[in-house]
Amino acid sequence: MDDKIEELLVKKLDEGLSDSEERELNVWLGESWEHAVIFKEMREVRLWMDTGKSYNPDVKSGFKKIRWRYRHERMIRRMRYAAVLIVCLTAGVLFWEYGSEPVGEKKDLVFDEFSRPSTQQAFFVWADGTRVALSKEIKDTLISGEGAASLQIDSNRMLHYKGNVRQDSVKRFNQLIVPNGGEYRMLLEDGTIVWVNSASTVEIPEHFDDSERRIRLKGEAYFEVRPDATRPFYVETEQVCIQVLGTKFNMSAYQDDLRVMTTLVNGSVCVSNSGGKQVILEPGEQAVAFGEEISVKKVDPTSVISWVEGRFKFENARLEDIVKQIIRWYDVSVYFENENLKDIHFSGGMLKFRPLKDLVEMIELSSPVRFTMEGKKIIISKK
């Protein structure tokens, strides 16, 4: 932690941050959960100090503990920040003596009851309607289905799909369905890898044609397409169709988003809609299709595909869009007390496999909102 971050933390407590400073602090908070814990402790101590209770912390002992915990001499020189941390080290004893419950403890217990991070889970539905749960128990097991196509899950929990040519001319599709709270990886017969996000469905033909490779998507998926100049790869959604030869890209086509977003990591893709409009993307660009319009903007692809790498990463994201990810990943119900709260923007990040309370606390630390539980519903309200 450098002097600038220390200054931003103190200014945050004093509610004196500018918009640019707020963004800078949020990025630092999102780099590590330990950073968020530091600020959480500082904020809780400030709240305790505001209650007006009298106490006499052991300052000398407090300094020694600070040096041991943070190992940073500049923090010792920053008297104002150090004083807050000294109080933090003694706050637990004071809460015990006064019979008070630490700030946020009750919330942690409630959130922990049901909002745990999810794992790899999915269902595969053959064209004849047969449904197979892709559980941990079927690892390294070969499963045959409609049209003699087959599935196998390897030791790394990747689904291998191999199609088969039917004798009749009817083209049928099998489905990989990933529910709320799940995600899955699939290796197609041509060598293309597909990461399928929560609340998403990918429809795969029984066998790719000799002239093209075409699948359908509802929800979100990240693709690493195996190059094949003789067989372009197509991804269809209800609004758009994209064509690639070999590339890495992310596509989000959730029905509740109304927009289809295609983000190119490398290579080249052509995005077209039902109205005949087309755009060709370059790496670092995102096409946003809404109705009959398609717009293109520059984005940071690492933020868009962070879910593939097991992280949440938000760059000036709307709270409503963040909540949609929370609902899909943690499989919870979330409601806004006020519609205006949906337009609050937040930057930060953390590992996806942490409990929901960790993400909630991170958002609350730097946003004017609070998350509360009512039964099994999460209510977002203004502080």
Salt bridges, closest charged atoms under 4 A:
GLU6 OE1 - ARG78 NE 3.58
ASP14 OD1 - ARG46 NH1 3.27
ASP14 OD2 - ARG80 NH2 2.38
GLU21 OE2 - LYS11 NZ 2.82
GLU22 OE2 - LYS12 NZ 2.71
GLU24 OE1 - LYS4 NZ 3.37
GLU41 OE1 - ARG69 NH1 3.15
ASP108 OD2 - LYS40 NZ 3.96
ASP112 OD1 - ARG116 NH1 2.98
GLU146 OE2 - ARG166 NH1 3.07
GLU146 OE2 - ARG172 NH1 2.92
ASP154 OD2 - HIS160 NE2 2.84
ASP168 OD2 - ARG166 NH2 3.00
GLU183 OE1 - LYS352 NZ 2.78
GLU189 OE2 - HIS207 ND1 3.14
ASP190 OD2 - ARG213 NH1 2.50
GLU203 OE1 - ARG216 NH1 3.02
GLU206 OE2 - ARG166 NH1 3.65
ASP209 OD2 - LYS171 NZ 2.78
GLU212 OE2 - ARG214 NE 2.87
GLU224 OE2 - LYS248 NZ 3.87
ASP228 OD2 - ARG231 NE 3.17
GLU236 OE2 - ARG214 NH1 2.64
GLU236 OE1 - ARG216 NE 3.95
ASP256 OD1 - ARG328 NH2 2.88
ASP257 OD1 - LYS324 NZ 2.85
ASP257 OD2 - ARG328 NH2 3.56
GLU293 OE1 - LYS277 NZ 2.91
ASP300 OD2 - LYS313 NZ 3.77
GLU320 OE1 - ARG318 NH1 2.97
GLU320 OE2 - LYS342 NZ 3.83
ASP321 OD1 - ARG259 NH2 3.96
ASP321 OD1 - ARG318 NH1 3.84
GLU339 OE1 - LYS342 NZ 2.84
ASP343 OD1 - ARG318 NH2 2.69
ASP358 OD2 - ARG354 NE 2.64
ASP358 OD1 - LYS357 NZ 3.18
GLU361 OE2 - LYS40 NZ 3.32
GLU364 OE2 - LYS107 NZ 2.54
